[in-house]
Amino acid sequence: MFWKRLISGVVLLAIAITTMAFGNVALAAVLYLISLIAYRELTKVMGASGEGKSFSALEIVALIGITAYYVVCFLIATQGFDKELLLAVIMAVFLGELLFYVLKFPKYQASQVAAAFFAFLYAPVMLAFTFLTRELEQGIYLVWLILISAWGCDTCAYVVGVLIGKKKIFPVLSPKKSLEGCIGGVVGTMLIAFLYGHFFVEASFPDRRVAPIIAAICGIGAICSMVGDLAASAIKRNHNVKDYGNLIPGHGGIMDRFDSMIVTAPLVYFMAAFLL
């Protein structure tokens, strides 16, 4: 299991580095594919999917919405379209879900409609901020803050937790997480971010000392990444599911590997946009 997990992690990291470095169509396409899979994983776990391999009408509305959302993101980045169009897509998906709820009544429960729309916001919409971050000015440097906040925190928390972790703070939700591991995850992430900012980013900001700001952004991002990890775990426990899927050997599904990054992406985008 260890080697399987390690190899999968290396492959994922290689894909992330390549697509984030190139940005543009490559990054948008990979994020779009990940979003589609993550959405399906969430709707299946939360009971909003069709039977077997079929898609429910609620899912079809959202899948069309995911496609439209990424197209609009790409047009905003490349053609200067108004960002308010993203809100229009979100609203259209919500109204579409309500429409099929009414037309198909009583086939779908209100809880299924809520789950279908929640899954749309949770994975595709939030993950798209990775692309939007990459398209910011100096985005080629700033997009890495998402990975540092998410996967950097995960790695540091794991190492510290294994070495000195004793006090369990989420014994029911996540028995292996310790207070020491959480603190180590945040501190380790901030240290990595500071070094990254000092040696790689500050050259692009010749008149500013941005390394401390980057460390602060990633520190807050690390806390949010743990919230994202725990929230995804809570959804699984609510529905008595061990993993969201088995697509990634040793990790589970897309949601099992990207749960922290999904939450971190919008936070990094807004903080980087306002502070840098």
N, C-alpha and C positions, 0 to 999 in steps of 0.2 A: 504493500500500500504506500509506503514512504517513497519508493522510487517512482511509482506511478504518479503520485502527487507531485513529486519534484519535477519530473519530465513535463507533465502538463503545465506546471507553473512556469517553467522556462519557455515553453512554446507560447503561452499566453503573453508573457513579458516581451518576447521577440515580436509578436504581432502588434502589441501595444506600442512598442518603441518605433517600429516601422511606420505604422499608420499615423501616429502622432507627429513623427518627423516630417512626413509628406503632407499631412493635413488634406484639405480640399476634398476631392471626390473619394479618395481612398479611405479617409477617416469617416466621412459621412456614410459611405456604403457599409463599412464594418459595424458602425454604431447602429445603423438601421437594421441590419441583420440581427445583431444582439438584442435590439429592442423588440423585434418581432418574436423571438424565441422567449425572451423574458416575460413578455406579455402573456403568451400562451401558457407558460409555466404557472404564472400567478392565477390566471383564470381557472386552470385545472385544479389547483390546490384550493381555491376559494369557491369552487362550485358554480362558476359562471360560464363554463365551456360547454360545447356540444357533447353528445354521446360518442364515445370511442375517439376516432380520429377526425370526426366532423367538427365544423365550427358552428357555434350558435350565431343567431342574427346579431346579438349584442357584440360578439367578438368581431364579426365582419365589419360592423360600423367602426369599431376601434381600429382594426387593421387598415382600413381605408384612411382613417384619421392619422394613424402613425405615418403612413406613406406621405400624406399631404403635409404633415408637420415637418418631416425631414426635407421635403422639397422646398418648403417655405424657408426653412433654416438655411438651405443652400443658396436660395435666391437672395436672402438678406445679406449673406456673406459675400456673394459674387456680383450681385446686381444692385445692391443698395435698397432692396425692398423695405417697406416699413415693418418694424418689429411688432406692431399691433396686429399684424396678420396672424401671428402665433396665437394670440388670444382668440381671434376669430375661429381658428381651427379647433381650439379647445372647446369653445362654445358650441361649434357645429357638432362635435362628437357627443357632447352632453345632450344636446337637443335630439340627435339621432338615436341615442340610447333611450330617451324618453318616448320617442315616436314608436319604436318597436315594442317597448313595454306596453304601450297603449294598444297598438295594432294586434299584438299577439296575446293580449290578456285573455285568460289568466295563466298562460304558459310560463312566464317568468315572474319570479318573486322580486319584490323591491330590493331585497338584499343582494340578488344577483345583478340587478342594474347598478347598484352602488359598487359592487365588487368589480364589475366590468369597467366602470369609469375610473375607479380607484387604481386599478391595474394600469390603465392608460396613463394616468398622471404619475404614478409611482416609478415605473421603469422607463418607458419611451421618452416622456416629456423631460424628466429630470436628467436622464442620461444624455440627451441632446445638448445639454449645457457643456459637455466635453467638447463638442464641435464648435459651439459658440465661443468658448474660451480660447480655443486654438485660433479662431479668426479675429481675436482682439489684436490691437497693436501690441507687438512684442509677444503675441500669443504662442509663438514657437518655443518661448521659454516658460511662459506662465502655465501652459497646459500640463506640464510635468508636476505642478503643485497638486493636481488631483490624484495622481498616482502616489506621490510622496505621502499625502495625507491619508490615503486609503490603505494601500499595500505596505507602505513604510510603517504605519502604525500597527498594522496586523502583525508584521514580522517582529517589530520591537516588543510588542506586548506579549507575543508568544515566547520569545527568548527570555525576557525578564520573568514572566509567569512561571516558566519551567524551572528557572534558576532559584528564584527566591519567593515565588508566589505562595501565600498562605491564607490570607483573608478572602474568603469567597463573598462576593457582593451580589451575585445573581444566582443563588443556589438552585432555584427552580427553573429559571429561564435558560441559563448557561452555566452549568456547574463547574466548568473548567476555568472560567474567568475569575481573576483575582484582582484585588485593589492594587497590589504591587504591579501586576501586569498592565493594568490600565494606565497607571501613572507612568510606568516605563515606556508605554506606547506613545503617550503624548510627548514626554520629554525627548525620547529618541527621535520622534518625528521632527520636533522643533530643531534639534541639533542637525539632522540631515538637511532640513530645509535651509537653515542658516548657512551651512557649508555650500549648499547648492547655490544659494543666492549670492554669496560672497565670491565664489570662484567662477560662476557661469553667467549670472544675470546682471550683476552690477555694471559690467562693461557696456550693457545696452542702456543704462541709466547713468551717464557720466556725471550728472549734476546732483545725484541723489544717493543716499545710503539706504538701499532697499532690502538688504539682507535681514535686518531685524523685523521689517514689515512682513517679509515672506515667511519668516519663522513664526510670527504671530498668526498669519493666515493659516499655515499648515497645522499649528497647534489647535486652533479652533476647528479646523477641518478634521483633525484626528479624533477629537471628541465626537463630532458629528458622524464620523465613519463608524465609531463604535455603536452609536445610537442606531445607525442604519443596519449594522450587523445584528444587533439585538432585536430590532423591529422585525427583520426578515425571519429570525428564529422564532419570534413570538407568533407570527402568522402560521408557521409550520406547526408549532405546538398547539395552537388553537384548532388546527385541522388534523392533528395526529399524523403528520407526515415527517419522515426523516430527512429527505432531500427533495428539492424542487424537480430534479431530473437526474439523468445519468450521462449527459452529453459530454462532460469533461471528466475523464478518468481520475479518480482520487479526490475530486472536488464536489461532484454532484452536477447540478444544473447551472445554467447561466446565473440565475439569481443567487445560488450558493456562493459563487465566486465574485460577483459584481455588486453584491448587496451594499457594501460600504462605499464603493465608488459612486454608485447611483445617488446617494445622499450627499456625498462630498462635492460632486461636480457643480451643482448650482451655487453652493456656498462659495467655492473658489471663484466662480465666474463673477459674482456680484462684488465680493471683497476685492478681487483684483481690479475690476472695472472702476471701483470707487477709490481705492487706496493707491493703486499704481497707475 
